[in-house]
Amino acid sequence: MSETDAKLNAVIGMAMSVLPEEIGCDDCFDYFAAYADHLTNGTPVPEPLRMVGSHLERCAFCMEELELLLEAMKAR
Ligand SMILES: [Zn+2]
């Protein structure tokens, strides 16, 4: 393995270890626009965005924000 690969693997390992099982509201907001796009287009939600869906199931606040965003997108 080259030094670059080793470094890359270390970075990936680090990213994986801090990757939260559950995302917080702040992270959720970052993905909202992309998530809402998939909902409005009816395209399948890709794996990383599924965390948003599972957060929304538990977080009434974010669910409400998403509904407002969807309404705004429809109105556009
Ligand atoms: Zn939330």
N, CA, C, O and the ligand as a Tripos MOL2 file, in Angstrom:
@<TRIPOS>MOLECULE
protein
  305   303    77     0     0
PROTEIN
NO_CHARGES

@<TRIPOS>ATOM
      1 N           0.8450   -1.1980    0.0000 N.3       1 MET1
      2 CA          0.0000    0.0000    0.0000 C.3       1 MET1
      3 C           0.8880    1.2590    0.0000 C.2       1 MET1
      4 O           1.8250    1.3500    0.7940 O.2       1 MET1
      5 N           0.6100    2.1920   -0.8510 N.am      2 SER2
      6 CA          1.4010    3.4270   -0.9030 C.3       2 SER2
      7 C           1.0640    4.3060    0.2980 C.2       2 SER2
      8 O           0.0780    4.1010    1.0060 O.2       2 SER2
      9 N           1.9320    5.2910    0.4880 N.am      3 GLU3
     10 CA          1.7080    6.1760    1.6340 C.3       3 GLU3
     11 C           0.3890    6.9400    1.4690 C.2       3 GLU3
     12 O          -0.3370    7.1870    2.4330 O.2       3 GLU3
     13 N           0.1030    7.3100    0.2000 N.am      4 THR4
     14 CA         -1.1200    8.0610   -0.0750 C.3       4 THR4
     15 C          -2.3480    7.2250    0.2610 C.2       4 THR4
     16 O          -3.3040    7.7190    0.8600 O.2       4 THR4
     17 N          -2.3120    5.9450   -0.1330 N.am      5 ASP5
     18 CA         -3.4380    5.0620    0.1710 C.3       5 ASP5
     19 C          -3.6350    4.9220    1.6630 C.2       5 ASP5
     20 O          -4.7600    4.9250    2.1630 O.2       5 ASP5
     21 N          -2.5120    4.7990    2.3700 N.am      6 ALA6
     22 CA         -2.5850    4.6440    3.8230 C.3       6 ALA6
     23 C          -3.2210    5.8700    4.4590 C.2       6 ALA6
     24 O          -4.0420    5.7620    5.3700 O.2       6 ALA6
     25 N          -2.8290    7.0300    3.9650 N.am      7 LYS7
     26 CA         -3.4050    8.2710    4.4900 C.3       7 LYS7
     27 C          -4.9010    8.3500    4.1820 C.2       7 LYS7
     28 O          -5.7200    8.7290    5.0180 O.2       7 LYS7
     29 N          -5.2120    7.9770    2.9480 N.am      8 LEU8
     30 CA         -6.6050    8.0170    2.5080 C.3       8 LEU8
     31 C          -7.4520    7.0930    3.3810 C.2       8 LEU8
     32 O          -8.5410    7.4570    3.8240 O.2       8 LEU8
     33 N          -6.9290    5.8960    3.6150 N.am      9 ASN9
     34 CA         -7.6570    4.9410    4.4500 C.3       9 ASN9
     35 C          -7.8470    5.4570    5.8630 C.2       9 ASN9
     36 O          -8.8830    5.2280    6.4880 O.2       9 ASN9
     37 N          -6.8400    6.1520    6.3590 N.am     10 ALA10
     38 CA         -6.9280    6.7080    7.7040 C.3      10 ALA10
     39 C          -8.0340    7.7600    7.7540 C.2      10 ALA10
     40 O          -8.8140    7.8220    8.7050 O.2      10 ALA10
     41 N          -8.0820    8.5750    6.7190 N.am     11 VAL11
     42 CA         -9.1080    9.6250    6.6510 C.3      11 VAL11
     43 C         -10.4900    9.0030    6.5470 C.2      11 VAL11
     44 O         -11.4280    9.4240    7.2230 O.2      11 VAL11
     45 N         -10.6030    7.9940    5.6910 N.am     12 ILE12
     46 CA        -11.9040    7.3330    5.5300 C.3      12 ILE12
     47 C         -12.3230    6.6660    6.8350 C.2      12 ILE12
     48 O         -13.4820    6.7470    7.2420 O.2      12 ILE12
     49 N         -11.3560    6.0000    7.4920 N.am     13 GLY13
     50 CA        -11.6450    5.3460    8.7690 C.3      13 GLY13
     51 C         -12.1370    6.3380    9.7970 C.2      13 GLY13
     52 O         -13.0600    6.0630   10.5630 O.2      13 GLY13
     53 N         -11.5010    7.5040    9.8000 N.am     14 MET14
     54 CA        -11.8870    8.5530   10.7400 C.3      14 MET14
     55 C         -13.3010    9.0490   10.4450 C.2      14 MET14
     56 O         -14.1210    9.2260   11.3450 O.2      14 MET14
     57 N         -13.5600    9.2670    9.1580 N.am     15 ALA15
     58 CA        -14.8780    9.7610    8.7510 C.3      15 ALA15
     59 C         -15.9530    8.7510    9.1250 C.2      15 ALA15
     60 O         -17.0340    9.1280    9.5750 O.2      15 ALA15
     61 N         -15.6550    7.4650    8.9370 N.am     16 MET16
     62 CA        -16.6280    6.4290    9.2540 C.3      16 MET16
     63 C         -16.8860    6.3670   10.7490 C.2      16 MET16
     64 O         -18.0170    6.1560   11.1850 O.2      16 MET16
     65 N         -15.8280    6.5520   11.5320 N.am     17 SER17
     66 CA        -15.9790    6.4080   12.9790 C.3      17 SER17
     67 C         -16.7790    7.5700   13.5720 C.2      17 SER17
     68 O         -17.4570    7.4020   14.5860 O.2      17 SER17
     69 N         -16.7010    8.7480   12.9450 N.am     18 VAL18
     70 CA        -17.4650    9.8680   13.4790 C.3      18 VAL18
     71 C         -18.8380    9.9830   12.8190 C.2      18 VAL18
     72 O         -19.6860   10.7680   13.2430 O.2      18 VAL18
     73 N         -19.0360    9.1810   11.7720 N.am     19 LEU19
     74 CA        -20.3310    9.2230   11.0980 C.3      19 LEU19
     75 C         -21.4120    8.8070   12.0830 C.2      19 LEU19
     76 O         -21.4260    7.6640   12.5410 O.2      19 LEU19
     77 N         -22.3120    9.7180   12.4120 N.am     20 PRO20
     78 CA        -23.2830    9.4000   13.4530 C.3      20 PRO20
     79 C         -24.3750    8.4630   12.9460 C.2      20 PRO20
     80 O         -24.7850    8.5220   11.7870 O.2      20 PRO20
     81 N         -24.8210    7.6210   13.8240 N.am     21 GLU21
     82 CA        -25.9360    6.7400   13.5010 C.3      21 GLU21
     83 C         -27.1840    7.5920   13.3080 C.2      21 GLU21
     84 O         -28.0200    7.3530   12.4370 O.2      21 GLU21
     85 N         -27.2570    8.5920   14.1640 N.am     22 GLU22
     86 CA        -28.3730    9.5150   14.0870 C.3      22 GLU22
     87 C         -27.8170   10.9060   13.8580 C.2      22 GLU22
     88 O         -26.8140   11.2870   14.4630 O.2      22 GLU22
     89 N         -28.4520   11.6530   13.0010 N.am     23 ILE23
     90 CA        -27.9670   13.0040   12.7620 C.3      23 ILE23
     91 C         -28.7570   13.9810   13.6220 C.2      23 ILE23
     92 O         -29.8830   13.7040   14.0340 O.2      23 ILE23
     93 N         -28.1420   15.1300   13.8810 N.am     24 GLY24
     94 CA        -28.8130   16.1600   14.6630 C.3      24 GLY24
     95 C         -29.5920   17.0880   13.7510 C.2      24 GLY24
     96 O         -29.5540   16.9640   12.5260 O.2      24 GLY24
     97 N         -30.2950   18.0170   14.3700 N.am     25 CYS25
     98 CA        -31.1100   18.9560   13.6040 C.3      25 CYS25
     99 C         -30.2620   19.7900   12.6340 C.2      25 CYS25
    100 O         -30.6820   20.0440   11.5050 O.2      25 CYS25
    101 N         -29.0740   20.2130   13.0710 N.am     26 ASP26
    102 CA        -28.2140   21.0240   12.2150 C.3      26 ASP26
    103 C         -27.8290   20.2620   10.9570 C.2      26 ASP26
    104 O         -27.8800   20.8010    9.8510 O.2      26 ASP26
    105 N         -27.4380   18.9910   11.1360 N.am     27 ASP27
    106 CA        -27.0640   18.1690    9.9890 C.3      27 ASP27
    107 C         -28.2640   17.9530    9.0900 C.2      27 ASP27
    108 O         -28.1660   17.9610    7.8630 O.2      27 ASP27
    109 N         -29.3900   17.7620    9.7380 N.am     28 CYS28
    110 CA        -30.6340   17.5240    9.0260 C.3      28 CYS28
    111 C         -30.9370   18.6940    8.0710 C.2      28 CYS28
    112 O         -31.3120   18.4940    6.9160 O.2      28 CYS28
    113 N         -30.7630   19.9130    8.5890 N.am     29 PHE29
    114 CA        -31.0390   21.1070    7.7780 C.3      29 PHE29
    115 C         -30.1530   21.1480    6.5390 C.2      29 PHE29
    116 O         -30.5840   21.5720    5.4670 O.2      29 PHE29
    117 N         -28.8910   20.6950    6.7010 N.am     30 ASP30
    118 CA        -27.9550   20.7050    5.5710 C.3      30 ASP30
    119 C         -28.4780   19.8600    4.4150 C.2      30 ASP30
    120 O         -28.2270   20.1690    3.2500 O.2      30 ASP30
    121 N         -29.1990   18.8030    4.7380 N.am     31 TYR31
    122 CA        -29.6640   17.8720    3.7040 C.3      31 TYR31
    123 C         -31.0980   18.1310    3.2620 C.2      31 TYR31
    124 O         -31.5950   17.4890    2.3370 O.2      31 TYR31
    125 N         -31.7550   19.0650    3.9210 N.am     32 PHE32
    126 CA        -33.1720   19.2990    3.6650 C.3      32 PHE32
    127 C         -33.5110   19.5320    2.2050 C.2      32 PHE32
    128 O         -34.4170   18.9020    1.6600 O.2      32 PHE32
    129 N         -32.7640   20.4580    1.5600 N.am     33 ALA33
    130 CA        -33.0780   20.8270    0.1820 C.3      33 ALA33
    131 C         -32.9840   19.6070   -0.7280 C.2      33 ALA33
    132 O         -33.8570   19.3750   -1.5630 O.2      33 ALA33
    133 N         -31.9060   18.8230   -0.5560 N.am     34 ALA34
    134 CA        -31.7070   17.6330   -1.3790 C.3      34 ALA34
    135 C         -32.8130   16.6130   -1.1030 C.2      34 ALA34
    136 O         -33.3450   15.9910   -2.0220 O.2      34 ALA34
    137 N         -33.1460   16.4540    0.1750 N.am     35 TYR35
    138 CA        -34.1730   15.4960    0.5720 C.3      35 TYR35
    139 C         -35.5300   15.8990   -0.0100 C.2      35 TYR35
    140 O         -36.2620   15.0670   -0.5450 O.2      35 TYR35
    141 N         -35.8470   17.1840    0.1040 N.am     36 ALA36
    142 CA        -37.1200   17.6890   -0.4060 C.3      36 ALA36
    143 C         -37.2010   17.5190   -1.9190 C.2      36 ALA36
    144 O         -38.2690   17.2260   -2.4570 O.2      36 ALA36
    145 N         -36.0690   17.7030   -2.6090 N.am     37 ASP37
    146 CA        -36.0390   17.5130   -4.0560 C.3      37 ASP37
    147 C         -36.4530   16.0990   -4.4310 C.2      37 ASP37
    148 O         -37.2310   15.8890   -5.3610 O.2      37 ASP37
    149 N         -35.9150   15.1260   -3.6860 N.am     38 HIS38
    150 CA        -36.2450   13.7280   -3.9720 C.3      38 HIS38
    151 C         -37.7130   13.4650   -3.7110 C.2      38 HIS38
    152 O         -38.3620   12.7360   -4.4610 O.2      38 HIS38
    153 N         -38.2390   14.0550   -2.6510 N.am     39 LEU39
    154 CA        -39.6520   13.8520   -2.3200 C.3      39 LEU39
    155 C         -40.5490   14.4350   -3.4050 C.2      39 LEU39
    156 O         -41.5110   13.7980   -3.8330 O.2      39 LEU39
    157 N         -40.2300   15.6490   -3.8470 N.am     40 THR40
    158 CA        -41.0900   16.3090   -4.8310 C.3      40 THR40
    159 C         -40.9520   15.6690   -6.2020 C.2      40 THR40
    160 O         -41.9190   15.6190   -6.9630 O.2      40 THR40
    161 N         -39.7330   15.1670   -6.5350 N.am     41 ASN41
    162 CA        -39.5270   14.5260   -7.8300 C.3      41 ASN41
    163 C         -39.9490   13.0670   -7.8240 C.2      41 ASN41
    164 O         -40.0950   12.4510   -8.8800 O.2      41 ASN41
    165 N         -40.1450   12.5170   -6.6310 N.am     42 GLY42
    166 CA        -40.5290   11.1230   -6.5260 C.3      42 GLY42
    167 C         -39.3840   10.1720   -6.8160 C.2      42 GLY42
    168 O         -39.6110    8.9880   -7.0660 O.2      42 GLY42
    169 N         -38.1440   10.6770   -6.7850 N.am     43 THR43
    170 CA        -36.9860    9.8100   -7.0160 C.3      43 THR43
    171 C         -36.5810    9.1420   -5.7080 C.2      43 THR43
    172 O         -36.8010    9.6920   -4.6290 O.2      43 THR43
    173 N         -35.9850    7.9450   -5.8070 N.am     44 PRO44
    174 CA        -35.5960    7.2490   -4.5730 C.3      44 PRO44
    175 C         -34.5810    8.0510   -3.7750 C.2      44 PRO44
    176 O         -33.6710    8.6600   -4.3380 O.2      44 PRO44
    177 N         -34.7450    8.0440   -2.4800 N.am     45 VAL45
    178 CA        -33.8400    8.7820   -1.5980 C.3      45 VAL45
    179 C         -32.5480    7.9760   -1.4370 C.2      45 VAL45
    180 O         -32.5860    6.8360   -0.9750 O.2      45 VAL45
    181 N         -31.3980    8.5610   -1.8160 N.am     46 PRO46
    182 CA        -30.1370    7.8220   -1.6900 C.3      46 PRO46
    183 C         -29.7590    7.5740   -0.2370 C.2      46 PRO46
    184 O         -30.2010    8.2750    0.6740 O.2      46 PRO46
    185 N         -28.9290    6.5580   -0.0520 N.am     47 GLU47
    186 CA        -28.5460    6.0920    1.2890 C.3      47 GLU47
    187 C         -28.1840    7.2020    2.2890 C.2      47 GLU47
    188 O         -28.7140    7.2070    3.3990 O.2      47 GLU47
    189 N         -27.2960    8.1430    1.9280 N.am     48 PRO48
    190 CA        -26.9240    9.1520    2.9440 C.3      48 PRO48
    191 C         -28.1090    9.9920    3.4170 C.2      48 PRO48
    192 O         -28.1200   10.4810    4.5460 O.2      48 PRO48
    193 N         -29.0970   10.1540    2.5530 N.am     49 LEU49
    194 CA        -30.2410   11.0010    2.9140 C.3      49 LEU49
    195 C         -31.2850   10.2460    3.7360 C.2      49 LEU49
    196 O         -32.2170   10.8430    4.2740 O.2      49 LEU49
    197 N         -31.1160    8.9230    3.8240 N.am     50 ARG50
    198 CA        -32.0900    8.1560    4.6170 C.3      50 ARG50
    199 C         -32.0160    8.5500    6.0790 C.2      50 ARG50
    200 O         -32.9920    8.4370    6.8200 O.2      50 ARG50
    201 N         -30.8120    9.0230    6.4920 N.am     51 MET51
    202 CA        -30.6490    9.4920    7.8770 C.3      51 MET51
    203 C         -31.5950   10.6460    8.1590 C.2      51 MET51
    204 O         -32.1090   10.7900    9.2690 O.2      51 MET51
    205 N         -31.8180   11.4670    7.1390 N.am     52 VAL52
    206 CA        -32.7460   12.5930    7.2930 C.3      52 VAL52
    207 C         -34.1390   12.0520    7.5700 C.2      52 VAL52
    208 O         -34.8480   12.5340    8.4530 O.2      52 VAL52
    209 N         -34.5150   11.0440    6.8000 N.am     53 GLY53
    210 CA        -35.8360   10.4440    6.9800 C.3      53 GLY53
    211 C         -36.0140    9.8730    8.3730 C.2      53 GLY53
    212 O         -37.0620   10.0490    8.9940 O.2      53 GLY53
    213 N         -34.9820    9.1820    8.8670 N.am     54 SER54
    214 CA        -35.1200    8.5720   10.1930 C.3      54 SER54
    215 C         -35.0920    9.6390   11.2830 C.2      54 SER54
    216 O         -35.7020    9.4710   12.3390 O.2      54 SER54
    217 N         -34.3820   10.7380   11.0220 N.am     55 HIS55
    218 CA        -34.4090   11.8430   11.9910 C.3      55 HIS55
    219 C         -35.8010   12.4760   12.0230 C.2      55 HIS55
    220 O         -36.3230   12.8060   13.0880 O.2      55 HIS55
    221 N         -36.3860   12.6360   10.8510 N.am     56 LEU56
    222 CA        -37.7050   13.2770   10.7670 C.3      56 LEU56
    223 C         -38.7690   12.4800   11.5070 C.2      56 LEU56
    224 O         -39.7190   13.0390   12.0560 O.2      56 LEU56
    225 N         -38.5850   11.1310   11.5090 N.am     57 GLU57
    226 CA        -39.5590   10.2950   12.2060 C.3      57 GLU57
    227 C         -39.5550   10.5640   13.7020 C.2      57 GLU57
    228 O         -40.5470   10.3380   14.3950 O.2      57 GLU57
    229 N         -38.4110   11.0550   14.1890 N.am     58 ARG58
    230 CA        -38.2930   11.2780   15.6310 C.3      58 ARG58
    231 C         -38.3720   12.7430   16.0130 C.2      58 ARG58
    232 O         -38.5640   13.0700   17.1840 O.2      58 ARG58
    233 N         -38.2230   13.6470   15.0160 N.am     59 CYS59
    234 CA        -38.1010   15.0590   15.3550 C.3      59 CYS59
    235 C         -39.2520   15.8520   14.7260 C.2      59 CYS59
    236 O         -39.2460   16.1420   13.5300 O.2      59 CYS59
    237 N         -40.2200   16.1870   15.5450 N.am     60 ALA60
    238 CA        -41.3930   16.9120   15.0580 C.3      60 ALA60
    239 C         -41.0060   18.2900   14.5210 C.2      60 ALA60
    240 O         -41.6200   18.8060   13.5870 O.2      60 ALA60
    241 N         -39.9860   18.8670   15.1260 N.am     61 PHE61
    242 CA        -39.5430   20.2010   14.7120 C.3      61 PHE61
    243 C         -39.0460   20.1860   13.2740 C.2      61 PHE61
    244 O         -39.4350   21.0270   12.4640 O.2      61 PHE61
    245 N         -38.1820   19.2210   12.9610 N.am     62 CYS62
    246 CA        -37.6350   19.1300   11.6100 C.3      62 CYS62
    247 C         -38.7200   18.7340   10.6130 C.2      62 CYS62
    248 O         -38.7420   19.2120    9.4790 O.2      62 CYS62
    249 N         -39.6220   17.8530   11.0520 N.am     63 MET63
    250 CA        -40.7160   17.4430   10.1830 C.3      63 MET63
    251 C         -41.5430   18.6570    9.7560 C.2      63 MET63
    252 O         -41.9450   18.7880    8.6000 O.2      63 MET63
    253 N         -41.7790   19.5350   10.7240 N.am     64 GLU64
    254 CA        -42.5440   20.7440   10.4590 C.3      64 GLU64
    255 C         -41.7960   21.6470    9.4800 C.2      64 GLU64
    256 O         -42.3830   22.2010    8.5500 O.2      64 GLU64
    257 N         -40.4790   21.7850    9.7120 N.am     65 GLU65
    258 CA        -39.6420   22.5960    8.8240 C.3      65 GLU65
    259 C         -39.6810   22.0410    7.3930 C.2      65 GLU65
    260 O         -39.7570   22.7940    6.4220 O.2      65 GLU65
    261 N         -39.6260   20.7200    7.2900 N.am     66 LEU66
    262 CA        -39.6410   20.0890    5.9690 C.3      66 LEU66
    263 C         -40.9680   20.3490    5.2680 C.2      66 LEU66
    264 O         -41.0080   20.6340    4.0720 O.2      66 LEU66
    265 N         -42.0520   20.2480    6.0310 N.am     67 GLU67
    266 CA        -43.3660   20.5130    5.4440 C.3      67 GLU67
    267 C         -43.4620   21.9360    4.9250 C.2      67 GLU67
    268 O         -44.0170   22.1820    3.8550 O.2      67 GLU67
    269 N         -42.9180   22.8700    5.6900 N.am     68 LEU68
    270 CA        -42.9020   24.2730    5.2500 C.3      68 LEU68
    271 C         -42.0900   24.4260    3.9650 C.2      68 LEU68
    272 O         -42.4840   25.1480    3.0480 O.2      68 LEU68
    273 N         -40.9580   23.7370    3.9150 N.am     69 LEU69
    274 CA        -40.0950   23.8000    2.7370 C.3      69 LEU69
    275 C         -40.8060   23.2070    1.5210 C.2      69 LEU69
    276 O         -40.7430   23.7620    0.4240 O.2      69 LEU69
    277 N         -41.4790   22.0810    1.7260 N.am     70 LEU70
    278 CA        -42.2080   21.4450    0.6300 C.3      70 LEU70
    279 C         -43.3180   22.3490    0.1140 C.2      70 LEU70
    280 O         -43.5470   22.4540   -1.0910 O.2      70 LEU70
    281 N         -44.0060   23.0020    1.0550 N.am     71 GLU71
    282 CA        -45.0520   23.9520    0.6690 C.3      71 GLU71
    283 C         -44.4700   25.0780   -0.1740 C.2      71 GLU71
    284 O         -45.0310   25.4640   -1.2000 O.2      71 GLU71
    285 N         -43.3230   25.6010    0.2840 N.am     72 ALA72
    286 CA        -42.6480   26.6870   -0.4290 C.3      72 ALA72
    287 C         -42.2250   26.2440   -1.8190 C.2      72 ALA72
    288 O         -42.3000   27.0190   -2.7720 O.2      72 ALA72
    289 N         -41.7780   24.9970   -1.9340 N.am     73 MET73
    290 CA        -41.3500   24.4820   -3.2390 C.3      73 MET73
    291 C         -42.5280   24.3150   -4.1780 C.2      73 MET73
    292 O         -42.4220   24.5740   -5.3760 O.2      73 MET73
    293 N         -43.6550   23.8800   -3.6250 N.am     74 LYS74
    294 CA        -44.8680   23.7060   -4.4280 C.3      74 LYS74
    295 C         -45.3580   25.0450   -4.9500 C.2      74 LYS74
    296 O         -45.8220   25.1680   -6.0830 O.2      74 LYS74
    297 N         -45.2390   26.0490   -4.0820 N.am     75 ALA75
    298 CA        -45.7410   27.3870   -4.4110 C.3      75 ALA75
    299 C         -44.8960   28.0540   -5.4930 C.2      75 ALA75
    300 O         -45.3430   28.9920   -6.1520 O.2      75 ALA75
    301 N         -43.6610   27.5570   -5.6700 N.am     76 ARG76
    302 CA        -42.7480   28.1910   -6.5920 C.3      76 ARG76
    303 C         -43.2310   28.0930   -8.0340 C.2      76 ARG76
    304 O         -42.5630   28.5860   -8.9440 O.2      76 ARG76
    305 ZN        -34.4760   17.6650   14.1710 Zn       77 ZN77
@<TRIPOS>BOND
     1     1     2 1
     2     2     3 1
     3     3     4 2
     4     3     5 am
     5     5     6 1
     6     6     7 1
     7     7     8 2
     8     7     9 am
     9     9    10 1
    10    10    11 1
    11    11    12 2
    12    11    13 am
    13    13    14 1
    14    14    15 1
    15    15    16 2
    16    15    17 am
    17    17    18 1
    18    18    19 1
    19    19    20 2
    20    19    21 am
    21    21    22 1
    22    22    23 1
    23    23    24 2
    24    23    25 am
    25    25    26 1
    26    26    27 1
    27    27    28 2
    28    27    29 am
    29    29    30 1
    30    30    31 1
    31    31    32 2
    32    31    33 am
    33    33    34 1
    34    34    35 1
    35    35    36 2
    36    35    37 am
    37    37    38 1
    38    38    39 1
    39    39    40 2
    40    39    41 am
    41    41    42 1
    42    42    43 1
    43    43    44 2
    44    43    45 am
    45    45    46 1
    46    46    47 1
    47    47    48 2
    48    47    49 am
    49    49    50 1
    50    50    51 1
    51    51    52 2
    52    51    53 am
    53    53    54 1
    54    54    55 1
    55    55    56 2
    56    55    57 am
    57    57    58 1
    58    58    59 1
    59    59    60 2
    60    59    61 am
    61    61    62 1
    62    62    63 1
    63    63    64 2
    64    63    65 am
    65    65    66 1
    66    66    67 1
    67    67    68 2
    68    67    69 am
    69    69    70 1
    70    70    71 1
    71    71    72 2
    72    71    73 am
    73    73    74 1
    74    74    75 1
    75    75    76 2
    76    75    77 am
    77    77    78 1
    78    78    79 1
    79    79    80 2
    80    79    81 am
    81    81    82 1
    82    82    83 1
    83    83    84 2
    84    83    85 am
    85    85    86 1
    86    86    87 1
    87    87    88 2
    88    87    89 am
    89    89    90 1
    90    90    91 1
    91    91    92 2
    92    91    93 am
    93    93    94 1
    94    94    95 1
    95    95    96 2
    96    95    97 am
    97    97    98 1
    98    98    99 1
    99    99   100 2
   100    99   101 am
   101   101   102 1
   102   102   103 1
   103   103   104 2
   104   103   105 am
   105   105   106 1
   106   106   107 1
   107   107   108 2
   108   107   109 am
   109   109   110 1
   110   110   111 1
   111   111   112 2
   112   111   113 am
   113   113   114 1
   114   114   115 1
   115   115   116 2
   116   115   117 am
   117   117   118 1
   118   118   119 1
   119   119   120 2
   120   119   121 am
   121   121   122 1
   122   122   123 1
   123   123   124 2
   124   123   125 am
   125   125   126 1
   126   126   127 1
   127   127   128 2
   128   127   129 am
   129   129   130 1
   130   130   131 1
   131   131   132 2
   132   131   133 am
   133   133   134 1
   134   134   135 1
   135   135   136 2
   136   135   137 am
   137   137   138 1
   138   138   139 1
   139   139   140 2
   140   139   141 am
   141   141   142 1
   142   142   143 1
   143   143   144 2
   144   143   145 am
   145   145   146 1
   146   146   147 1
   147   147   148 2
   148   147   149 am
   149   149   150 1
   150   150   151 1
   151   151   152 2
   152   151   153 am
   153   153   154 1
   154   154   155 1
   155   155   156 2
   156   155   157 am
   157   157   158 1
   158   158   159 1
   159   159   160 2
   160   159   161 am
   161   161   162 1
   162   162   163 1
   163   163   164 2
   164   163   165 am
   165   165   166 1
   166   166   167 1
   167   167   168 2
   168   167   169 am
   169   169   170 1
   170   170   171 1
   171   171   172 2
   172   171   173 am
   173   173   174 1
   174   174   175 1
   175   175   176 2
   176   175   177 am
   177   177   178 1
   178   178   179 1
   179   179   180 2
   180   179   181 am
   181   181   182 1
   182   182   183 1
   183   183   184 2
   184   183   185 am
   185   185   186 1
   186   186   187 1
   187   187   188 2
   188   187   189 am
   189   189   190 1
   190   190   191 1
   191   191   192 2
   192   191   193 am
   193   193   194 1
   194   194   195 1
   195   195   196 2
   196   195   197 am
   197   197   198 1
   198   198   199 1
   199   199   200 2
   200   199   201 am
   201   201   202 1
   202   202   203 1
   203   203   204 2
   204   203   205 am
   205   205   206 1
   206   206   207 1
   207   207   208 2
   208   207   209 am
   209   209   210 1
   210   210   211 1
   211   211   212 2
   212   211   213 am
   213   213   214 1
   214   214   215 1
   215   215   216 2
   216   215   217 am
   217   217   218 1
   218   218   219 1
   219   219   220 2
   220   219   221 am
   221   221   222 1
   222   222   223 1
   223   223   224 2
   224   223   225 am
   225   225   226 1
   226   226   227 1
   227   227   228 2
   228   227   229 am
   229   229   230 1
   230   230   231 1
   231   231   232 2
   232   231   233 am
   233   233   234 1
   234   234   235 1
   235   235   236 2
   236   235   237 am
   237   237   238 1
   238   238   239 1
   239   239   240 2
   240   239   241 am
   241   241   242 1
   242   242   243 1
   243   243   244 2
   244   243   245 am
   245   245   246 1
   246   246   247 1
   247   247   248 2
   248   247   249 am
   249   249   250 1
   250   250   251 1
   251   251   252 2
   252   251   253 am
   253   253   254 1
   254   254   255 1
   255   255   256 2
   256   255   257 am
   257   257   258 1
   258   258   259 1
   259   259   260 2
   260   259   261 am
   261   261   262 1
   262   262   263 1
   263   263   264 2
   264   263   265 am
   265   265   266 1
   266   266   267 1
   267   267   268 2
   268   267   269 am
   269   269   270 1
   270   270   271 1
   271   271   272 2
   272   271   273 am
   273   273   274 1
   274   274   275 1
   275   275   276 2
   276   275   277 am
   277   277   278 1
   278   278   279 1
   279   279   280 2
   280   279   281 am
   281   281   282 1
   282   282   283 1
   283   283   284 2
   284   283   285 am
   285   285   286 1
   286   286   287 1
   287   287   288 2
   288   287   289 am
   289   289   290 1
   290   290   291 1
   291   291   292 2
   292   291   293 am
   293   293   294 1
   294   294   295 1
   295   295   296 2
   296   295   297 am
   297   297   298 1
   298   298   299 1
   299   299   300 2
   300   299   301 am
   301   301   302 1
   302   302   303 1
   303   303   304 2
@<TRIPOS>SUBSTRUCTURE
     1 MET1         2 RESIDUE 1 A MET
     2 SER2         6 RESIDUE 1 A SER
     3 GLU3        10 RESIDUE 1 A GLU
     4 THR4        14 RESIDUE 1 A THR
     5 ASP5        18 RESIDUE 1 A ASP
     6 ALA6        22 RESIDUE 1 A ALA
     7 LYS7        26 RESIDUE 1 A LYS
     8 LEU8        30 RESIDUE 1 A LEU
     9 ASN9        34 RESIDUE 1 A ASN
    10 ALA10       38 RESIDUE 1 A ALA
    11 VAL11       42 RESIDUE 1 A VAL
    12 ILE12       46 RESIDUE 1 A ILE
    13 GLY13       50 RESIDUE 1 A GLY
    14 MET14       54 RESIDUE 1 A MET
    15 ALA15       58 RESIDUE 1 A ALA
    16 MET16       62 RESIDUE 1 A MET
    17 SER17       66 RESIDUE 1 A SER
    18 VAL18       70 RESIDUE 1 A VAL
    19 LEU19       74 RESIDUE 1 A LEU
    20 PRO20       78 RESIDUE 1 A PRO
    21 GLU21       82 RESIDUE 1 A GLU
    22 GLU22       86 RESIDUE 1 A GLU
    23 ILE23       90 RESIDUE 1 A ILE
    24 GLY24       94 RESIDUE 1 A GLY
    25 CYS25       98 RESIDUE 1 A CYS
    26 ASP26      102 RESIDUE 1 A ASP
    27 ASP27      106 RESIDUE 1 A ASP
    28 CYS28      110 RESIDUE 1 A CYS
    29 PHE29      114 RESIDUE 1 A PHE
    30 ASP30      118 RESIDUE 1 A ASP
    31 TYR31      122 RESIDUE 1 A TYR
    32 PHE32      126 RESIDUE 1 A PHE
    33 ALA33      130 RESIDUE 1 A ALA
    34 ALA34      134 RESIDUE 1 A ALA
    35 TYR35      138 RESIDUE 1 A TYR
    36 ALA36      142 RESIDUE 1 A ALA
    37 ASP37      146 RESIDUE 1 A ASP
    38 HIS38      150 RESIDUE 1 A HIS
    39 LEU39      154 RESIDUE 1 A LEU
    40 THR40      158 RESIDUE 1 A THR
    41 ASN41      162 RESIDUE 1 A ASN
    42 GLY42      166 RESIDUE 1 A GLY
    43 THR43      170 RESIDUE 1 A THR
    44 PRO44      174 RESIDUE 1 A PRO
    45 VAL45      178 RESIDUE 1 A VAL
    46 PRO46      182 RESIDUE 1 A PRO
    47 GLU47      186 RESIDUE 1 A GLU
    48 PRO48      190 RESIDUE 1 A PRO
    49 LEU49      194 RESIDUE 1 A LEU
    50 ARG50      198 RESIDUE 1 A ARG
    51 MET51      202 RESIDUE 1 A MET
    52 VAL52      206 RESIDUE 1 A VAL
    53 GLY53      210 RESIDUE 1 A GLY
    54 SER54      214 RESIDUE 1 A SER
    55 HIS55      218 RESIDUE 1 A HIS
    56 LEU56      222 RESIDUE 1 A LEU
    57 GLU57      226 RESIDUE 1 A GLU
    58 ARG58      230 RESIDUE 1 A ARG
    59 CYS59      234 RESIDUE 1 A CYS
    60 ALA60      238 RESIDUE 1 A ALA
    61 PHE61      242 RESIDUE 1 A PHE
    62 CYS62      246 RESIDUE 1 A CYS
    63 MET63      250 RESIDUE 1 A MET
    64 GLU64      254 RESIDUE 1 A GLU
    65 GLU65      258 RESIDUE 1 A GLU
    66 LEU66      262 RESIDUE 1 A LEU
    67 GLU67      266 RESIDUE 1 A GLU
    68 LEU68      270 RESIDUE 1 A LEU
    69 LEU69      274 RESIDUE 1 A LEU
    70 LEU70      278 RESIDUE 1 A LEU
    71 GLU71      282 RESIDUE 1 A GLU
    72 ALA72      286 RESIDUE 1 A ALA
    73 MET73      290 RESIDUE 1 A MET
    74 LYS74      294 RESIDUE 1 A LYS
    75 ALA75      298 RESIDUE 1 A ALA
    76 ARG76      302 RESIDUE 1 A ARG
    77 ZN77       305 GROUP 0 **** ****
